């Protein structure tokens, strides 16, 4: 379902409140017959959309909170507010600033429970468990874990848990952190090879990697974990109780699980499967190859059977590899390198023909290759 997002700018200091004090949530809701929820719709599949529309797991939860309270939900897009009131703070941290100012009663925007906000805000019961993962360029396997980020250029979404974690961790040294407005912006830079990695929410990265950035992949395992919750101002205990009542009800009825399955689905498992396939592809490329040799005479008045019993030899940096004896029939012959040969450059010797030439065993994603040797006025060699 698509929800229309409006812009409601609350006048601070009205209704007898002291200057700078946000209005009481229930007073505002009763007066306006609606509850205003602030969100940043750049976090698929929790909240996302273009223009004046948004959808996602958090939207489902917010609408259920509205039902509990008996008020219509007015969704406010932080992007709209930032365009009207430019701020040095943007995105994640700006949500807290706007809530404190009274621009909304609730923030629902994939917000992680974090004690650093406890002086001014209160978190609801958690509604989703998540964590940060490391995304890398597809087909590039230099980074294997958190320590592998040492000396690398790493993108994060400014203010989000991945930003805080990467700024404070001690495992990887000399990490060059680049902060982006959204995780998708960071993944785009990663796909363009402007970064070596991105650290961010597993579900969001999996969703965008699969659907929008197929040249990126994720490492297995979280580098840190957290829980998402709704946020209200510290003194809004009555509102917080209603939010918790809603989340508890959705948990008990199974509706929260159903909504998570609707929006998140198998996207994490799909991303993991693609990453595993990418790694398997790379392993096959690098793996030594058994080589079947096909020899064909395409011209000349000599007999192929003179090749019978001779062997081919590959000499390279990893050693010497010898084929089985050549067996011929008519204008064709064959043999086989039974000991697998690693990809790379070699010198091929076939003594009966007086042939010594350079060949490159390709790093194709296969465990077995064919070497085709065509003999005529010249000798051509091709791998497939």
C-alpha positions as CSV (number, residue, x, y, z in Angstrom):
1,X,0.0,0.0,0.0
2,X,1.3,3.5,-0.9
3,X,0.9,6.2,1.7
4,X,0.7,9.9,0.8
5,X,3.2,11.9,2.8
6,X,2.3,15.4,3.9
7,X,4.3,18.2,5.4
8,X,3.2,19.5,8.8
9,X,5.4,22.2,10.3
10,X,4.6,22.6,14.0
11,X,4.9,26.1,15.5
12,X,7.1,25.8,18.5
13,X,6.1,27.7,21.6
14,X,2.4,27.9,20.9
15,X,-0.4,26.9,23.4
16,X,1.3,28.4,26.4
17,X,4.5,26.3,26.2
18,X,7.8,27.9,27.0
19,X,10.0,29.0,24.1
20,X,11.7,26.0,22.5
21,X,9.6,23.4,24.3
22,X,7.8,20.9,22.0
23,X,4.0,20.6,22.4
24,X,2.5,17.7,24.2
25,X,1.9,14.8,21.8
26,X,-1.6,14.0,22.9
27,X,-2.7,17.7,23.0
28,X,-1.5,18.0,19.4
29,X,-3.1,14.8,18.3
30,X,-6.5,15.7,19.8
31,X,-6.4,19.1,18.4
32,X,-5.4,18.0,14.9
33,X,-7.2,14.7,14.9
34,X,-4.1,13.0,13.5
35,X,-0.7,11.7,14.6
36,X,2.4,12.9,12.7
37,X,5.1,10.4,12.1
38,X,8.5,11.5,10.8
39,X,10.4,9.2,8.4
40,X,13.3,9.2,6.0
41,X,12.1,7.0,3.1
42,X,15.6,6.0,1.9
43,X,15.8,2.7,3.8
44,X,14.3,-0.1,1.7
45,X,12.5,-2.3,2.7
46,X,11.7,-0.5,5.9
47,X,10.6,2.8,4.3
48,X,11.1,3.9,0.7
49,X,9.4,5.7,-2.1
50,X,9.7,8.6,-4.5
51,X,8.1,12.0,-4.5
52,X,5.3,12.2,-2.0
53,X,4.8,8.5,-1.4
54,X,6.3,5.9,0.9
55,X,5.8,2.2,1.8
56,X,7.5,-0.5,3.8
57,X,7.6,-2.4,7.1
58,X,7.8,0.8,9.2
59,X,4.8,2.3,7.4
60,X,2.7,-0.8,8.3
61,X,3.7,-0.5,12.0
62,X,3.0,3.3,12.0
63,X,-0.5,2.8,10.6
64,X,-1.2,0.2,13.2
65,X,-0.1,2.7,15.9
66,X,-2.6,5.1,14.4
67,X,-5.4,2.6,14.8
68,X,-4.5,2.0,18.4
69,X,-4.6,5.7,19.1
70,X,-7.7,6.3,17.0
71,X,-6.0,8.9,14.9
72,X,-5.3,9.3,11.2
73,X,-1.5,9.0,10.4
74,X,0.2,12.0,8.8
75,X,3.5,10.8,7.4
76,X,6.2,13.5,7.1
77,X,9.1,13.0,4.8
78,X,12.4,14.4,6.3
79,X,13.5,15.2,2.8
80,X,10.7,17.6,2.4
81,X,11.5,19.3,5.7
82,X,15.2,19.5,4.9
83,X,14.3,21.2,1.6
84,X,12.2,23.8,3.4
85,X,14.5,24.2,6.4
86,X,18.1,23.5,5.4
87,X,20.2,22.2,8.2
88,X,23.9,21.4,8.8
89,X,22.6,18.1,10.2
90,X,21.0,15.7,7.7
91,X,19.5,12.3,7.6
92,X,19.6,10.0,10.6
93,X,20.6,12.5,13.3
94,X,18.3,15.1,11.9
95,X,15.4,12.9,12.6
96,X,16.1,13.2,16.4
97,X,16.6,17.0,16.1
98,X,13.3,17.4,14.3
99,X,11.4,15.2,16.8
100,X,12.9,17.3,19.7
101,X,11.7,20.5,18.0
102,X,8.2,19.1,17.8
103,X,7.9,18.5,14.0
104,X,6.3,15.1,14.7
105,X,5.0,13.0,17.6
106,X,6.9,9.8,16.5
107,X,10.0,8.9,14.5
108,X,9.7,5.6,12.6
109,X,12.6,5.2,10.3
110,X,14.7,2.1,11.0
111,X,16.1,3.7,14.1
112,X,18.4,1.5,16.2
113,X,18.0,1.6,20.0
114,X,21.0,3.5,21.3
115,X,21.5,4.7,24.9
116,X,23.3,7.9,23.7
117,X,19.8,9.3,23.0
118,X,18.3,8.5,26.3
119,X,18.5,12.0,27.8
120,X,16.0,13.4,25.4
121,X,14.2,10.5,23.8
122,X,12.6,7.2,24.7
123,X,12.5,4.0,22.5
124,X,9.6,1.6,22.1
125,X,9.8,-2.1,22.4
126,X,11.9,-3.4,19.5
127,X,10.1,-4.5,16.4
128,X,13.0,-5.8,14.3
129,X,16.5,-7.2,14.9
130,X,19.3,-6.4,12.5
131,X,23.0,-5.7,12.2
132,X,25.7,-4.3,10.0
133,X,27.5,-6.3,7.3
134,X,30.4,-5.5,4.9
135,X,29.6,-5.1,1.2
136,X,32.3,-5.4,-1.4
137,X,32.6,-5.3,-5.2
138,X,31.4,-8.4,-6.8
139,X,34.3,-10.6,-7.9
140,X,36.8,-8.9,-5.6
141,X,37.7,-11.0,-2.6
142,X,40.6,-9.1,-1.0
143,X,38.4,-8.2,2.0
144,X,37.5,-11.2,4.1
145,X,36.5,-9.7,7.4
146,X,36.5,-6.5,9.5
147,X,40.3,-6.6,9.8
148,X,40.5,-6.6,6.0
149,X,39.1,-3.0,6.0
150,X,42.5,-1.7,7.2
151,X,43.8,0.9,4.8
152,X,40.6,0.7,2.7
153,X,38.1,3.3,1.5
154,X,34.8,2.5,3.2
155,X,31.4,4.1,2.7
156,X,28.7,4.4,5.4
157,X,25.4,6.2,5.7
158,X,26.0,9.2,7.9
159,X,24.8,8.8,11.5
160,X,23.5,5.3,11.1
161,X,24.8,2.5,13.3
162,X,27.4,1.4,10.7
163,X,28.9,4.9,10.8
164,X,29.1,4.9,14.6
165,X,30.5,1.4,14.7
166,X,33.2,1.9,12.0
167,X,34.2,5.2,13.6
168,X,34.8,3.5,17.0
169,X,36.0,0.0,16.2
170,X,39.7,-0.9,16.8
171,X,40.1,-4.0,14.7
172,X,40.8,-2.3,11.3
173,X,43.4,0.4,11.2
174,X,43.6,3.5,9.0
175,X,40.2,3.1,7.5
176,X,39.3,6.0,5.2
177,X,35.6,6.6,6.0
178,X,33.3,8.4,3.5
179,X,29.9,9.4,4.7
180,X,26.9,9.4,2.4
181,X,23.3,10.7,2.7
182,X,22.0,7.2,2.0
183,X,23.3,3.6,1.9
184,X,22.2,3.5,-1.8
185,X,24.5,6.4,-2.4
186,X,27.4,4.5,-0.8
187,X,26.6,1.3,-2.7
188,X,26.5,3.3,-6.0
189,X,30.0,4.6,-5.2
190,X,31.1,1.0,-4.4
191,X,29.8,-0.3,-7.7
192,X,31.7,2.5,-9.5
193,X,34.9,1.3,-7.7
194,X,35.2,4.6,-5.8
195,X,35.2,2.6,-2.6
196,X,36.6,-0.7,-1.4
197,X,33.7,-1.6,0.8
198,X,30.5,-0.3,2.5
199,X,29.3,-1.0,6.0
200,X,25.6,-0.9,6.8
201,X,22.4,-2.6,7.7
202,X,22.3,-6.2,6.3
203,X,18.6,-6.1,5.2
204,X,19.0,-2.7,3.4
205,X,22.3,-3.7,1.7
206,X,20.8,-7.1,0.7
207,X,17.7,-5.4,-0.7
208,X,19.6,-2.8,-2.7
209,X,22.4,-5.1,-3.8
210,X,20.0,-7.7,-5.3
211,X,17.6,-5.2,-6.8
212,X,19.7,-2.2,-7.8
213,X,23.5,-2.9,-7.5
214,X,24.2,-6.4,-8.8
215,X,27.9,-5.6,-9.1
216,X,28.1,-5.6,-5.3
217,X,28.0,-8.5,-2.8
218,X,28.1,-9.0,1.0
219,X,30.4,-10.9,3.3
220,X,28.7,-13.4,5.6
221,X,28.2,-12.5,9.3
222,X,27.4,-9.3,11.2
223,X,30.1,-6.9,12.4
224,X,27.7,-5.6,15.0
225,X,24.0,-6.0,16.0
226,X,21.1,-3.8,17.1
227,X,17.3,-3.6,17.3
228,X,14.9,-1.1,15.6
229,X,12.3,0.7,17.6
230,X,10.0,3.7,17.4
231,X,11.2,7.0,19.0
232,X,9.3,9.6,21.0
233,X,10.3,12.5,23.2
234,X,11.4,11.6,26.7
235,X,8.3,12.9,28.5
236,X,5.7,11.2,26.2
237,X,5.1,8.2,28.5
238,X,1.4,7.9,27.5
239,X,2.2,7.8,23.8
240,X,5.1,5.4,24.4
241,X,2.7,3.0,26.2
242,X,0.3,3.0,23.3
243,X,3.1,2.3,20.8
244,X,4.4,-0.6,23.0
245,X,0.8,-1.8,23.2
246,X,0.6,-1.9,19.4
247,X,4.0,-3.6,18.9
248,X,3.1,-6.2,21.6
249,X,-0.3,-6.8,19.9
250,X,1.3,-7.2,16.5
251,X,3.9,-9.6,17.9
252,X,1.3,-11.7,19.7
253,X,-1.0,-11.9,16.7
254,X,1.8,-12.8,14.3
255,X,1.0,-9.7,12.2
256,X,4.4,-8.2,12.8
257,X,6.0,-11.4,11.5
258,X,3.7,-11.5,8.5
259,X,4.5,-7.8,7.7
260,X,8.3,-8.5,8.0
261,X,7.9,-11.5,5.6
262,X,5.9,-9.3,3.2
263,X,8.6,-6.6,3.0
264,X,11.8,-8.3,3.9
265,X,11.0,-11.8,2.7
266,X,14.0,-13.9,1.6
267,X,16.1,-11.0,0.4
268,X,18.9,-11.6,2.9
269,X,19.0,-15.3,1.9
270,X,18.9,-14.4,-1.7
271,X,21.8,-12.0,-1.3
272,X,23.8,-14.6,0.6
273,X,23.2,-17.2,-2.1
274,X,24.4,-14.7,-4.8
275,X,27.5,-13.9,-2.8
276,X,28.2,-17.6,-2.3
277,X,27.8,-18.2,-6.0
278,X,30.1,-15.3,-6.7
279,X,32.7,-16.8,-4.4
280,X,32.3,-20.3,-5.9
281,X,32.7,-18.7,-9.4
282,X,36.0,-17.2,-8.2
283,X,37.2,-20.4,-6.7
284,X,36.5,-22.3,-9.9
285,X,38.4,-19.6,-11.9
286,X,41.5,-19.9,-9.7
287,X,41.3,-23.7,-9.3
288,X,43.8,-26.0,-11.2
289,X,42.3,-27.5,-14.4
290,X,42.4,-31.0,-15.8
291,X,43.0,-30.5,-19.5
292,X,41.8,-32.7,-22.4
293,X,43.9,-32.3,-25.5
294,X,42.2,-32.7,-29.0
295,X,44.7,-32.8,-31.9
296,X,43.5,-32.4,-35.5
297,X,45.4,-32.5,-38.8
298,X,43.8,-30.0,-41.1
299,X,46.3,-30.2,-44.0
300,X,49.5,-31.9,-45.0
301,X,50.6,-35.3,-46.5
302,X,52.0,-36.8,-43.3
303,X,50.5,-39.6,-41.2
304,X,48.9,-38.7,-37.9
305,X,50.0,-42.0,-36.3
306,X,53.6,-40.7,-36.1
307,X,52.3,-38.8,-33.0
308,X,51.3,-42.0,-31.2
309,X,53.0,-42.5,-27.9
310,X,54.5,-39.0,-27.6
311,X,53.5,-36.7,-24.8
312,X,53.0,-33.0,-24.4
313,X,54.7,-31.1,-21.6
314,X,53.7,-27.8,-19.9
315,X,56.5,-26.0,-18.0
316,X,55.5,-23.1,-15.7
317,X,56.0,-21.4,-12.4
318,X,54.2,-24.1,-10.5
319,X,56.1,-27.0,-12.0
320,X,56.1,-29.4,-15.0
321,X,53.0,-31.2,-16.2
322,X,53.0,-34.1,-18.6
323,X,50.2,-35.5,-20.6
324,X,49.3,-39.1,-21.2
325,X,50.6,-40.6,-24.5
326,X,48.9,-39.4,-27.6
327,X,46.6,-41.8,-29.3
328,X,45.4,-41.2,-32.9
329,X,42.7,-42.4,-35.2
330,X,42.5,-41.0,-38.8
331,X,43.2,-37.3,-38.7
332,X,42.5,-36.9,-35.0
333,X,44.3,-37.6,-31.8
334,X,43.9,-37.0,-28.1
335,X,45.6,-37.1,-24.7
336,X,45.0,-35.7,-21.3
337,X,46.8,-33.8,-18.5
338,X,45.6,-35.8,-15.6
339,X,47.3,-33.7,-12.9
340,X,45.4,-30.4,-12.7
341,X,47.2,-27.4,-14.1
342,X,46.8,-24.0,-12.3
343,X,45.8,-21.1,-14.6
344,X,48.8,-19.1,-15.8
345,X,51.5,-18.8,-18.4
346,X,53.3,-21.9,-19.6
347,X,55.7,-23.2,-22.2
348,X,54.2,-26.0,-24.2
349,X,56.6,-28.6,-25.7
350,X,55.6,-31.3,-28.2
351,X,59.0,-32.9,-29.2
352,X,57.8,-35.0,-32.2
353,X,56.7,-31.8,-33.9
354,X,59.7,-29.8,-32.7
355,X,57.2,-27.4,-31.2
356,X,58.0,-25.2,-28.2
357,X,55.5,-22.3,-27.7
358,X,54.0,-20.1,-25.0
359,X,50.4,-20.8,-23.9
360,X,48.2,-19.4,-21.2
361,X,45.9,-21.7,-19.3
362,X,42.8,-19.5,-18.8
363,X,41.1,-18.8,-15.5
364,X,37.7,-19.9,-16.8
365,X,35.2,-20.9,-14.0
366,X,35.6,-24.6,-14.9
367,X,37.4,-27.6,-13.4
368,X,38.2,-29.1,-16.8
369,X,39.3,-27.4,-20.0
370,X,39.9,-28.5,-23.6
371,X,43.0,-27.7,-25.5
372,X,42.4,-27.8,-29.3
373,X,45.6,-28.1,-31.4
374,X,45.1,-27.7,-35.1
375,X,48.0,-28.7,-37.3
376,X,48.4,-27.5,-40.9
377,X,50.7,-25.0,-42.5
378,X,50.9,-23.6,-39.0
379,X,49.9,-24.9,-35.6
380,X,47.1,-23.1,-33.7
381,X,46.2,-23.7,-30.1
382,X,43.0,-22.7,-28.4
383,X,41.5,-23.4,-24.9
384,X,37.8,-23.7,-24.2
